[in-house]
Amino acid sequence: MNQLPVITLRHLMINGTKYIGMQFYASKIVHALIKTLDSPKWSPVHNMVYIANTPANLYSIFKTFKGSAWINCRYFYRNKPVFPHAQAADLSSLKEKMIGNKPACPAEYIALLETKHYSLNTAKTYTGLFSEFMHYFEGKPLNEIDETDIKKYMHKIVKDGKSLSHQNQVINAIKFYYEQVLDMPQRFYEIERPRKAQKLPSVLSEEETQKLIDVTINLKHKAILVTIYSCGLRLSELLNLKLTDIQSDRRLLLIRDGKGSKDRHTLLSETTLALLRKYYVAYKPKEYLFEGQDGGQYGSKSVQNIVKHSLRLANIKRPASTHTLRHSFATHLLENGTDLRYIQTLLGHSSPKTTEIYAHVSTKGLRDVVSPIEKLKISF
């Protein structure tokens, strides 16, 4: 059976006007039907046919190609990340920021971040980077900035020596405005993202993890380190833990609104549960598992300081953080024979490719490999 040709719809902005772009492989049937649409034109810049973006034209595309071609709308209809269960952040401080007598960032930009429940930290990053972008093109209307302009701007960012992570954040901040605030999904799909450096995560050995926990005398601090490591938690997940998330009868810990606003369960070992019971009796938290002196969520800086202090006491010189404990949890599970699929579930990874990085970190198999130097006679 012959497979139908595919036409992929794209949003285009040409001279400030919205158009429907159509990408497809050369086909006599498709070419003939394209000519029946309302005033089709060719864009050498975007390398595709386009027509005016109107409801009538969109309906006409589906009607014209019904039974003759598949219409791929993956890049045309929006698929915005929304965090409905996340706590709404107060972004009023961002609205008040000014550059001269002008707002540092468009009000509609901040309003959409607020509506979609982006965290305060992410909102600060996005608005700060977009403000720099606006300042760079000062005097030019935002809707007249095209792909070529943005590529030049990104080239400047690279020349300034900014990290790959920073470059990606800049692209995200720009795309948020054009694709979501201005309702132009995938407008800048031709902008190449920098390749992520394939760096292996830092992990502690089981011996180093033991030493790190042993030197932590404070009961609350020890409970925090043990919970992060034994449950494989992100820092934000630890801070958001509530007493009701401990399912002691099932030996499970419920992680609510993890990365990507997903809930999941992770391990709650007998050892960790016993330590948390002792901690609870001593500190009597009211709502969150770990609370500050005056109640409420424990501070992220405080947890980071606990890790730094314990690393110094344990005389562990190489760089490590709270996330190192999560990496160590995954690596130690793998080295002890746990299937990667289970580790993926426990960590809350959407893609198995993210979890597979631990296969490269694990040294269990490498330790069994004998170097060829052992077959030589070396005198010294």
HELIX and SHEET records of a PDB file:
HELIX    1   1 LYS A   28  ILE A   34  1                                   7    
HELIX    2   2 PRO A   55  PHE A   65  1                                  11    
HELIX    3   3 SER A   92  LYS A   95  1                                   4    
HELIX    4   4 ALA A  107  THR A  115  1                                   9    
HELIX    5   5 LEU A  120  TYR A  136  1                                  17    
HELIX    6   6 LEU A  142  GLU A  144  5                                   3    
HELIX    7   7 GLU A  147  LYS A  159  1                                  13    
HELIX    8   8 LEU A  164  LYS A  175  1                                  12    
HELIX    9   9 PHE A  176  VAL A  181  3                                   6    
HELIX   10  10 GLU A  206  ASP A  214  1                                   9    
HELIX   11  11 LEU A  219  CYS A  231  1                                  13    
HELIX   12  12 LEU A  235  ASN A  240  1                                   6    
HELIX   13  13 LEU A  243  ASP A  245  5                                   3    
HELIX   14  14 GLU A  270  TYR A  283  1                                  14    
HELIX   15  15 SER A  300  LEU A  313  1                                  14    
HELIX   16  16 THR A  322  GLU A  335  1                                  14    
HELIX   17  17 LEU A  340  LEU A  347  1                                   8    
HELIX   18  18 PRO A  352  THR A  355  1                                   4    
HELIX   19  19 ILE A  357  VAL A  361  1                                   5    
HELIX   20  20 LYS A  364  ARG A  367  1                                   4    
HELIX   21  21 PRO A  372  LYS A  375  5                                   4    
SHEET    1   A 5 LYS A  41  SER A  43  0                                        
SHEET    2   A 5 MET A  48  ALA A  52 -1                                        
SHEET    3   A 5 THR A  17  GLN A  23 -1                                        
SHEET    4   A 5 VAL A   6  ILE A  14 -1                                        
SHEET    5   A 5 TRP A  70  ASN A  72  1                                        
SHEET    1   B 2 MET A  98  ILE A  99  0                                        
SHEET    2   B 2 LYS A 102  PRO A 103 -1                                        
SHEET    1   C 3 ILE A 246  GLN A 247  0                                        
SHEET    2   C 3 LEU A 252  ILE A 255 -1                                        
SHEET    3   C 3 ARG A 264  LEU A 267 -1                                        
END                                                                             
